[in-house]
Amino acid sequence: MSALRKTRESDRGAPALAKATRMLIGRSPAIEALRREVVRVAQSDAKVLITGESGVGKEVVARGVHALGPRATMVFAPVNCAGLPDSLLESELFGHVRGSFTGAFRDKPGKLESAHHGTVFLDEVAEMTLRMQGLLLRFLETGELQKVGADEMGRPVDVRVMAATNRSLRDLVGQGLFREDLFYRLNVIQIVVPPLRDRREDIPLLVEHALARLKAASRSAIAGVSPEAMKALTEYTWPGNVRELENVIERAVVTSPRDTIEVDDLPPELRALGPLTAPRRERRRTVADELYTRMTEGKESFWTAVYPLFMAREITRANLREIVRRGLEAAHGNYKIVVWLFNLRPGEYKRFLNFLRKHDCRVSFKEYR
């Protein structure tokens, strides 16, 4: 590569990083790594699978990849695969011809056709039925559209496909609920968006951004957040992630009688972490509390108390992470002691960590050291 070419790529890189910075709020190592990955992935045209819990900002990441790539001036078309029944989702993606069903009074292009040369973002792709998965797979393999009610294939369409899910597609493949061939088609590049509790240092910046957005919309006279309220915001686990944080701030802006958000302007679950309320031991016990007690006091094994419930989807990844977090807190960040607390044999240490890693439930030990 010539020196001139290196210089040009460097010149392009700085504005791209600056643009990604505006889209992804934060300065934590996790968000900085995500920002660099978005810039890198944007330069290719490969399919992208974005994973992460609900509310972490998977669509923000997808829009960032689109905006920094060669298709930036073309359409970005999001589709919520969980929000439409099968027949309507097929029409939304592929379009339909006049008379194909009741109410189809004219031909209508689908999102894939409308986004020709642009990007289609399939949110909650794991919620697609097997039939829809087959139709999507056929399009990804051929690039040709077949509208609902059409007898022939339509013209080829050139779109970049990005998909997102808060579920493990590998697990769904194993359960026969997601097509393996479609999984490999979508999972060319995978981006994992970290949960908010793994980047708590970004919370003040996110709060500042939310307040500025509300003020710009002439909906806020709030000047800031008190130190006590900010402490409660940063200590909360945020199961709903960034979306939940934004909702909390908006609610506080509407209900606060002052120009500063105080602890008593926050929801009860956040106030429980502050100094003005009852001791933590008096809060309502959670599923994580019950399961942690069964293992540490009832001497049940993790594999019999927690594992079956998680695999049966009776508890969530957020519940599992909270259980692991409780163990790390008691073990001062030592996973080997967590294995002992959860009544596992020393030889099961790697199996336990591999299970957590596979299901994106491994918690960083550093903050508990």
Residue pairs with C-beta under 8 A, 6 or more apart in sequence:
13 39
16 39
16 42
16 68
17 35
17 36
17 39
19 64
19 67
19 68
20 35
20 38
20 39
20 64
20 68
21 35
23 38
23 60
23 63
23 64
23 67
24 31
24 34
24 35
24 38
24 57
24 60
24 61
24 64
25 31
25 202
25 205
25 206
25 209
26 32
26 199
26 201
26 202
26 205
26 206
27 201
27 202
27 205
28 199
28 200
28 201
28 202
30 194
30 198
30 199
31 194
31 199
31 202
34 61
34 191
34 193
34 194
37 191
38 61
38 64
38 65
38 68
38 191
39 68
41 48
41 65
41 189
41 191
42 64
42 65
42 66
42 67
42 68
42 69
43 68
43 69
44 69
44 189
45 69
45 70
45 71
45 160
46 188
46 189
47 140
47 160
47 161
47 162
47 163
47 185
47 186
47 187
47 188
47 189
48 62
48 65
48 162
48 163
48 188
48 189
48 190
48 191
49 162
49 163
49 164
49 165
49 169
49 186
49 187
49 188
49 189
49 190
49 191
50 58
50 61
50 62
50 162
50 163
50 164
50 165
50 190
50 191
50 193
51 58
51 164
51 165
51 166
51 168
51 190
51 191
51 192
51 193
51 360
52 58
52 164
52 166
52 192
52 193
52 194
52 195
52 360
53 166
53 195
53 239
53 241
53 317
53 318
54 166
54 240
54 241
54 243
55 196
55 240
55 241
55 242
55 243
55 244
56 193
56 194
56 195
56 196
56 241
56 242
57 193
57 241
57 242
57 243
58 123
58 164
58 166
58 193
59 78
59 121
59 123
59 164
61 191
61 193
62 76
62 78
62 119
62 121
62 162
62 164
63 76
63 121
65 119
65 162
65 191
66 72
66 76
66 118
66 119
66 121
66 160
66 162
67 76
69 119
69 160
71 117
71 118
71 119
71 160
74 115
74 116
74 117
74 118
74 119
75 114
75 115
75 116
75 117
75 118
75 119
76 115
76 118
76 119
76 121
77 111
77 112
77 114
77 115
77 118
77 119
77 120
77 121
78 120
78 121
78 123
79 89
79 92
79 93
79 111
79 120
79 121
79 122
79 123
80 123
80 124
81 89
81 122
81 123
81 124
81 125
81 126
81 127
81 128
81 132
82 123
82 124
82 127
83 124
84 92
86 129
86 131
86 132
87 101
87 148
89 128
89 132
90 132
90 135
90 148
91 101
91 108
91 110
91 148
92 110
92 111
93 110
93 111
93 112
93 120
93 135
93 136
94 110
94 112
94 113
94 135
94 139
94 145
94 146
94 147
94 148
95 107
95 108
95 109
95 110
95 112
95 113
95 145
95 147
95 148
96 104
96 107
96 108
96 110
96 147
96 148
96 149
96 150
97 104
97 107
97 147
97 148
97 149
97 150
98 104
98 105
98 106
98 107
98 149
99 149
100 147
100 148
100 149
100 150
101 148
101 149
104 148
104 149
107 147
110 145
110 147
111 120
112 120
112 139
112 145
112 157
112 159
113 145
113 154
113 157
115 159
116 157
116 158
116 159
117 158
117 159
118 159
118 160
119 159
119 160
119 161
119 162
120 159
120 160
120 161
120 162
121 162
121 163
121 164
122 128
122 136
122 161
122 162
122 163
122 164
123 163
123 164
124 164
124 165
124 166
125 163
125 164
125 165
125 186
126 165
126 166
126 167
126 169
126 172
126 177
126 178
128 136
130 177
130 179
133 178
133 179
133 182
134 179
136 182
137 179
137 181
137 182
137 185
139 145
139 157
140 161
140 182
140 185
140 186
141 185
142 153
142 156
143 156
143 157
143 158
144 153
144 154
144 155
144 156
144 157
145 153
145 154
145 155
145 156
145 157
146 152
146 153
146 154
147 154
161 186
163 186
168 358
168 359
168 360
169 178
169 183
169 186
169 187
170 183
170 358
171 359
172 178
173 179
173 180
173 183
192 360
195 238
195 241
195 321
196 202
196 203
196 206
196 238
196 241
196 242
196 245
197 237
197 238
197 321
198 363
198 364
200 234
200 235
203 230
203 233
203 234
203 245
204 230
204 234
206 242
206 245
206 246
207 225
207 230
207 233
207 245
207 249
210 245
210 246
210 249
210 250
211 220
211 222
211 224
211 225
211 249
211 253
214 220
214 222
214 249
214 250
214 253
215 221
215 222
219 253
219 254
220 253
221 259
222 252
222 253
222 256
222 259
222 260
222 261
223 259
223 260
224 260
224 261
225 233
225 260
225 261
226 260
226 261
226 262
226 263
228 262
228 263
228 274
228 275
228 276
229 261
229 262
229 263
229 265
229 266
229 274
231 273
231 274
232 263
232 266
232 270
232 271
232 273
232 274
233 245
233 248
233 266
233 270
235 273
236 269
236 270
236 273
237 318
237 322
237 325
238 244
238 245
239 318
240 247
248 266
248 267
248 270
249 261
251 267
252 261
252 265
252 266
253 261
255 265
256 262
256 265
258 265
263 270
263 271
263 274
263 276
264 271
264 276
266 274
271 277
272 278
272 280
272 283
273 280
286 319
286 322
287 315
287 319
288 319
288 322
288 323
288 326
289 326
291 305
291 306
291 309
291 315
291 319
291 323
292 323
292 326
292 327
294 300
294 305
295 301
295 302
295 305
295 306
295 341
295 342
295 343
296 330
296 341
298 305
299 343
300 343
301 342
301 343
301 344
302 342
302 343
302 344
302 352
303 344
306 315
306 320
306 323
306 342
307 355
309 315
310 317
310 319
310 320
310 359
317 359
317 360
317 361
320 356
320 359
320 361
321 361
321 363
324 338
324 356
324 361
324 362
324 363
325 363
327 338
327 341
327 342
328 334
328 335
328 338
328 363
328 365
328 368
329 368
330 337
330 338
330 341
331 337
331 338
331 341
331 368
332 368
332 369
333 365
333 366
333 367
333 368
333 369
334 365
335 349
335 352
335 353
335 365
336 346
336 349
339 346
339 348
339 349
339 352
340 346
342 352
344 352
353 362
355 361
356 362
356 363
